[in-house]
Amino acid sequence: MRRISFRTAGESHGRGLLAILEGLPAGMPLSTERDVDPDMKRRMAGYGRGRRMQIEADRIELISGVRLGETLGSPIGMLLWNRDWKNWTTAMSHARPDPEGNPKALRRMHLPRPGHADLVGVLKYDRHDTRDILERASARETAARVACGAVARTLLREFGITVGSHVTSIGDIEATLPRELPADLNAAADASPVRMLDSDAADRVIASIDRAKEEGDTLGGIFDVVVRHVPVGLGSYISWDTKLDGRLAGAMMSIHAIKGVELGLGFEGARRLGSRVHDPIQPAPGDRPPSGYARPSNRAGGLEGGVTTGEPLVIRAAMKPISTLRKRLPSVDLRDGSVADAAVERSDVCSVPAAAVVGEAMAALVVADALIEKFGGDSLSEMRRNYEGYTAYLRDRRQRHE
Ligand code: EPS
């Protein structure tokens, strides 16, 4: 990200999570209850989550950056308290433990879970207790990202840009997609316990999550993030790090457990002839699309040359199954190097529906970043003037053809 930056802090069972988001324009109406908390709630949902989500009630406490309902252009500080922390005050204490205290709570974790950051973390940071690693490596951190993404989404909404997502498969069960996605994608997806647009597939998924849970196993899946009404011309082909496709893919890959990202046709495009991949260009007299050029298809997923075409951005991400398994995988005891089964922590069986909401947040942050890059980001009114100037320029260009 070039114009927006954000940083999160916090451990899964620590006091809470912090987020500082910088680079949003001044003068943007923002209320955490209206604009942020609904996304926090959406991230907590989904069939297959663990007991932790029954303990928490993620809600943002705003610390800075907003006055009288509008952003100031200063860093937006957000706090999220972990309710579960009260059960971890000894294990997660900042101070050295009291020798007379609770030794059970301080028991070291020494059986790294394959797939989690446990082993690489203890080796890299010279720690001996995998709790020192897993607390920060946990996907609990994504709650703070969703808070930042919700603020970015609020900016996008000012320009009519929407960000939605839906789950296309979980395990080997694939949703049959409607010909056209619903206008309000999130309303439709959120109505399903697994955020799928196919209720038959969703029922089968729920049964398979129950089965995986019984067997002590976990499930991954695939989700699509769709960003609509993006203006043509965000991002650039000029340099490798200005290309919006790279920026989106990097942001998606940074989400916990994401192992693959595709844009538009993605890997499928590599199997087809070029004539069945590229989206023909047609004249489009009239107002829609604003660029004046229509595409009968959107196999490019809204990006050509790393630049938005004005068609929806379609970003697909693959999540591996969660690595905490009650069906324990072989591991090694860090204390003596002996063969042992991996540790088990409370965890989720499947969190693909939640990951899709995190995907929306990351996409919103990247697109908001590119929007600010193109239209300037000091104030919302300045952005709007520049956006309208650009729209007027596109209209003039188009009218010269008519
Ligand atoms: C998560 C909170 C965590 C996990 C999950 C995501 O809470 P706890 O560890 O107390 O159960 O449920 O994290 C993982 C699955 C993981 O492997 O790190 C959350 O808020 O999303």
Boltz pocket constraint, residues with backbone or C-beta under 6 A from the ligand:
constraints:
  - pocket:
      binder: B
      contacts: [[A, 12], [A, 43], [A, 50], [A, 51], [A, 52], [A, 53], [A, 84], [A, 134], [A, 137], [A, 138], [A, 139], [A, 140], [A, 141], [A, 142], [A, 143], [A, 322], [A, 323], [A, 324], [A, 345], [A, 346], [A, 347], [A, 348]]
      max_distance: 6.0
